[in-house]
Amino acid sequence: MQIKTICILGGSGFVGTYIASRLCSNGYKVTILTRNKERCKHLLVLPGIQIIETDINLQTGLEKYFNNIDAVINLVGILNERKPKSEGFRAIHLELPRKILNACQQTRVRRLLHMSALNADAGTSPSDYLRSKGEGENHLHAFAGKIHVTSFRPSVIFGPEDHFLNRFAKLLKLTPLAFPLACPNTRFAPVYVGDVAKCFVDALTDKSTYGQKYDLCGPEEYTLKQLVEYTGQLLQLKRHIIGLPDFLSHLQAIVFEWFPNKPFSLDNYNSLKVDSVCPSNHSQPTALETIVPSYLGNNCSTAKVDYLRKQHHE
């Protein structure tokens, strides 16, 4: 199966920026569907890219833009929802993949790469986020014979403009002296966004990846407390990180549910009940300490544009 043209959903985001950049540098023609074209301005420095503003939740629209496309990459996801009873999670993580799959079948797109999450499981995962991710993943792979599906299940992803270390950096700057941290002993194996992008692009034409689900982790494991302490050290902030016991972690989640943009939710708390780590043979090569000091605390948007320009010239 020859692949030359690719459509990305969620291409304007953190991971999407890296994947789009790598695809364009490899000579692919890339179309990005987005609800807001302004969010994709940083991608215009890339050769061979097309930005289309549309409602990705309309299957008819997906079918329109999947015509003459060889492969689709779905990166759309949310960490928190506004709608009650998991409706937001299910709409994005289950219903949207269903529409994407149907649109692929209608337009004869045979290759689909999907962003899932480590610990995603429709039956046993402790949070609505992880269960909905598992449902969407299962639905796509149920049609693996007709559509060549590959799913990727990363631990927390780091890199310029990540939504993990940068969030803690902002919170540490706002918190004087002591920082109360929920679920401090949960373990992570952070994976570099560049490694994640490489896995996606390499899998496009690799038949051995058809129907597979890949856990993606970095080479080292850390507790959440260790990661937050490391962030504070890089920022040269003297903060005492206070690890909260479980009942206070749960209480913090209840309180933060009512804050704007939900900095920490009950569903986030439930997700943190399980470690986000992989078997050792699933690790990607790039260590956190080799990348994070180069960007943490810098202007993120500038870092992103500089990265894209560098990729274009290379």
C-alpha positions as CSV (number, residue, x, y, z in Angstrom):
1,M,0.0,0.0,0.0
2,Q,1.6,3.2,-1.2
3,I,1.1,6.2,1.1
4,K,1.7,9.8,0.0
5,T,-1.2,11.8,1.4
6,I,-2.2,11.9,5.1
7,C,-5.0,13.6,7.0
8,I,-4.4,14.5,10.7
9,L,-7.1,15.2,13.2
10,G,-5.7,17.0,16.2
11,G,-2.7,18.1,14.2
12,S,-2.5,21.6,15.7
13,G,-1.8,20.3,19.2
14,F,1.5,19.4,21.0
15,V,2.0,15.9,19.6
16,G,0.4,16.8,16.2
17,T,2.9,19.5,15.6
18,Y,5.8,17.0,15.9
19,I,4.1,14.4,13.8
20,A,3.2,16.9,11.0
21,S,6.7,18.3,11.0
22,R,8.3,14.8,10.6
23,L,5.8,13.8,7.9
24,C,6.5,17.0,5.9
25,S,10.2,16.6,6.2
26,N,9.8,13.0,4.9
27,G,8.0,14.3,1.8
28,Y,4.4,13.4,2.6
29,K,1.6,15.8,1.8
30,V,-0.3,16.6,5.0
31,T,-3.8,17.9,5.5
32,I,-4.8,19.0,8.9
33,L,-8.5,19.3,9.8
34,T,-9.2,21.8,12.6
35,R,-12.0,23.7,14.2
36,N,-9.8,26.8,14.5
37,K,-7.4,27.7,11.7
38,E,-5.7,30.3,13.9
39,R,-4.3,27.5,16.1
40,C,-2.4,26.1,13.1
41,K,-0.5,29.3,12.1
42,H,2.8,27.8,13.5
43,L,2.5,25.0,11.0
44,L,2.5,27.2,7.9
45,V,6.4,27.1,7.9
46,L,6.1,23.5,6.8
47,P,6.3,22.5,3.1
48,G,3.5,20.4,1.7
49,I,0.9,21.2,4.4
50,Q,-2.8,22.2,4.0
51,I,-4.9,23.5,6.8
52,I,-8.7,23.1,6.5
53,E,-11.2,24.6,9.0
54,T,-14.1,22.3,9.6
55,D,-16.2,20.6,12.2
56,I,-14.5,17.2,12.7
57,N,-17.5,15.8,14.5
58,L,-19.6,15.7,11.3
59,Q,-19.0,12.4,9.5
60,T,-20.1,14.0,6.1
61,G,-17.3,16.5,6.5
62,L,-14.8,13.8,7.3
63,E,-15.8,11.9,4.2
64,K,-15.4,15.0,2.1
65,Y,-11.8,15.6,3.2
66,F,-10.8,11.9,3.3
67,N,-11.3,11.6,-0.4
68,N,-8.0,11.1,-2.2
69,I,-6.3,10.5,1.2
70,D,-4.1,7.4,1.8
71,A,-3.9,7.4,5.6
72,V,-5.6,9.1,8.6
73,I,-4.0,9.9,12.0
74,N,-6.3,10.6,14.9
75,L,-4.7,12.5,17.8
76,V,-7.9,14.0,19.3
77,G,-8.3,13.6,23.0
78,I,-9.3,15.5,26.2
79,L,-8.0,15.0,29.8
80,N,-11.1,16.6,31.4
81,E,-14.7,17.1,30.4
82,R,-17.3,19.7,30.9
83,K,-20.3,17.4,30.2
84,P,-21.6,15.2,33.0
85,K,-21.6,11.4,33.3
86,S,-18.6,10.9,30.9
87,E,-20.5,12.2,27.9
88,G,-17.6,14.4,26.9
89,F,-15.1,11.6,27.1
90,R,-17.3,9.2,25.2
91,A,-18.0,11.9,22.5
92,I,-14.3,12.5,21.8
93,H,-12.7,9.1,22.6
94,L,-15.5,6.7,21.3
95,E,-18.0,8.5,19.1
96,L,-15.4,10.4,17.1
97,P,-13.2,7.3,16.3
98,R,-16.4,5.6,15.2
99,K,-17.1,8.5,12.8
100,I,-13.5,8.4,11.6
101,L,-13.7,4.7,11.0
102,N,-17.0,5.0,9.1
103,A,-15.6,7.8,7.0
104,C,-12.5,5.7,6.2
105,Q,-14.7,2.8,5.0
106,Q,-16.8,5.1,2.9
107,T,-13.8,6.7,1.2
108,R,-11.7,3.5,1.0
109,V,-8.9,4.8,3.3
110,R,-7.2,1.6,4.4
111,R,-4.6,3.0,6.9
112,L,-5.5,4.5,10.3
113,L,-3.1,5.4,13.2
114,H,-4.8,6.2,16.5
115,M,-3.6,7.9,19.7
116,S,-4.8,6.0,22.8
117,A,-3.3,6.0,26.3
118,L,-1.3,3.8,28.6
119,N,-3.6,1.8,30.9
120,A,-6.6,2.3,28.6
121,D,-9.1,-0.5,29.2
122,A,-12.8,-0.4,28.7
123,G,-13.5,-2.8,31.6
124,T,-10.9,-2.4,34.3
125,S,-9.4,1.1,34.1
126,P,-10.3,3.2,37.2
127,S,-11.2,6.5,35.4
128,D,-13.7,7.5,32.8
129,Y,-10.9,8.9,30.7
130,L,-9.1,5.6,30.5
131,R,-12.2,3.6,30.1
132,S,-13.4,5.7,27.2
133,K,-10.0,5.6,25.6
134,G,-10.2,1.8,25.9
135,E,-13.6,1.7,24.3
136,G,-12.5,3.7,21.3
137,E,-9.4,1.7,20.8
138,N,-11.4,-1.6,21.0
139,H,-13.9,-0.4,18.5
140,L,-11.3,0.5,15.9
141,H,-9.4,-2.8,16.3
142,A,-12.6,-4.7,15.9
143,F,-12.4,-3.7,12.2
144,A,-8.7,-4.4,11.8
145,G,-9.3,-6.8,8.9
146,K,-11.0,-4.1,6.8
147,I,-8.9,-1.1,8.0
148,H,-5.2,-1.4,8.9
149,V,-5.3,0.1,12.4
150,T,-2.4,0.7,14.7
151,S,-2.8,2.3,18.2
152,F,-0.2,3.9,20.4
153,R,-0.5,4.0,24.2
154,P,2.0,6.5,25.6
155,S,2.8,7.3,29.2
156,V,2.9,11.1,29.9
157,I,4.6,12.9,27.0
158,F,7.2,15.6,27.6
159,G,8.7,18.2,25.3
160,P,8.2,21.9,24.5
161,E,4.7,22.9,25.2
162,D,3.8,19.7,27.0
163,H,0.8,19.8,29.3
164,F,2.5,18.0,32.2
165,L,5.8,19.5,33.3
166,N,4.9,23.0,32.0
167,R,1.7,22.9,34.1
168,F,3.6,22.0,37.2
169,A,6.1,24.8,36.4
170,K,3.3,27.3,36.3
171,L,1.8,26.0,39.5
172,L,5.1,26.1,41.3
173,K,5.7,29.7,40.3
174,L,2.3,30.6,41.8
175,T,2.8,28.7,45.1
176,P,5.0,30.2,47.8
177,L,7.2,28.0,50.0
178,A,5.2,24.7,50.0
179,F,3.4,22.8,47.3
180,P,0.8,20.2,48.3
181,L,0.9,17.3,45.7
182,A,-1.8,14.7,45.3
183,C,-0.8,11.1,44.5
184,P,2.9,11.7,45.0
185,N,4.0,8.1,44.7
186,T,2.3,7.3,41.3
187,R,5.0,6.2,38.9
188,F,5.5,7.5,35.4
189,A,7.9,6.7,32.5
190,P,7.8,10.0,30.6
191,V,8.3,9.6,26.8
192,Y,9.7,12.3,24.6
193,V,7.3,13.7,22.0
194,G,10.0,13.3,19.2
195,D,10.1,9.6,19.9
196,V,6.3,9.4,19.8
197,A,6.2,11.2,16.5
198,K,8.9,8.9,15.1
199,C,6.9,5.8,16.1
200,F,3.8,7.1,14.3
201,V,5.6,8.0,11.1
202,D,7.7,4.8,11.0
203,A,4.5,2.7,11.5
204,L,2.7,4.2,8.5
205,T,4.1,1.9,5.9
206,D,5.2,-1.0,8.2
207,K,2.9,-3.9,7.7
208,S,4.1,-5.6,10.9
209,T,2.3,-2.9,12.9
210,Y,-1.1,-3.6,11.4
211,G,-3.6,-4.4,14.2
212,Q,-1.1,-3.8,16.9
213,K,-1.3,-1.7,20.1
214,Y,2.0,-0.2,21.3
215,D,2.8,1.0,24.8
216,L,5.2,3.9,24.6
217,C,7.4,4.9,27.6
218,G,10.7,6.6,28.2
219,P,13.8,4.8,29.5
220,E,13.4,5.8,33.2
221,E,10.7,5.7,35.8
222,Y,10.0,8.5,38.3
223,T,7.4,9.1,41.0
224,L,5.2,12.2,40.5
225,K,6.9,13.8,43.4
226,Q,10.4,13.3,41.8
227,L,9.2,14.9,38.6
228,V,7.7,17.9,40.4
229,E,10.9,18.3,42.5
230,Y,13.0,18.2,39.3
231,T,10.8,20.8,37.7
232,G,11.3,23.1,40.7
233,Q,15.1,22.6,40.6
234,L,15.3,23.5,36.9
235,L,13.3,26.7,37.7
236,Q,15.6,27.4,40.6
237,L,12.5,27.6,42.9
238,K,12.8,26.7,46.5
239,R,9.6,24.8,47.2
240,H,8.9,22.1,49.7
241,I,6.9,19.4,47.9
242,I,4.4,17.9,50.4
243,G,3.1,14.6,49.3
244,L,-0.6,14.2,50.3
245,P,-2.0,11.0,51.7
246,D,-4.8,9.4,49.7
247,F,-7.7,10.9,51.6
248,L,-6.3,14.4,51.2
249,S,-5.5,13.7,47.5
250,H,-9.1,12.8,47.0
251,L,-10.3,15.9,48.9
252,Q,-8.0,18.1,46.8
253,A,-9.6,16.6,43.6
254,I,-13.1,17.4,44.9
255,V,-12.1,21.0,45.6
256,F,-10.2,21.6,42.3
257,E,-13.2,20.2,40.3
258,W,-14.8,23.6,40.8
259,F,-11.7,25.7,39.7
260,P,-11.6,27.2,36.2
261,N,-10.2,24.7,33.7
262,K,-10.1,22.0,36.4
263,P,-6.4,21.9,37.3
264,F,-7.0,18.6,39.0
265,S,-10.2,16.6,38.8
266,L,-11.7,13.5,40.4
267,D,-11.2,11.7,37.2
268,N,-7.5,12.7,37.1
269,Y,-7.3,11.4,40.7
270,N,-8.8,8.1,39.6
271,S,-6.3,7.9,36.6
272,L,-3.4,8.3,39.1
273,K,-4.5,5.2,41.0
274,V,-2.4,3.1,38.5
275,D,1.2,3.6,37.6
276,S,1.9,4.8,34.0
277,V,4.8,2.6,33.2
278,C,5.7,-0.1,30.6
279,P,7.7,-3.3,30.5
280,S,11.4,-2.5,30.0
281,N,11.4,-3.7,26.3
282,H,8.8,-1.0,25.4
283,S,11.0,2.0,26.3
284,Q,12.0,4.7,23.8
285,P,15.5,6.0,23.8
286,T,15.4,9.7,24.8
287,A,15.9,10.5,28.5
288,L,13.9,13.3,30.2
289,E,17.1,14.9,31.5
290,T,18.5,15.4,28.0
291,I,15.6,17.5,26.8
292,V,13.7,19.2,29.6
293,P,16.5,21.6,30.7
294,S,16.6,23.1,27.2
295,Y,13.0,24.3,27.3
296,L,11.5,24.4,30.7
297,G,10.7,27.9,31.7
298,N,11.3,29.3,28.2
299,N,8.7,30.9,26.0
300,C,6.9,27.8,24.7
301,S,5.4,29.2,21.5
302,T,8.9,30.5,20.4
303,A,10.4,27.0,21.2
304,K,7.7,25.4,19.0
305,V,8.3,27.7,16.0
306,D,12.1,27.4,16.3
307,Y,11.7,23.6,16.3
308,L,9.6,23.6,13.1
309,R,12.0,25.9,11.3
310,K,14.9,23.7,12.3
311,Q,13.1,20.6,10.9
312,H,12.3,22.4,7.7
313,H,15.9,23.4,7.1
314,E,17.1,19.9,7.9
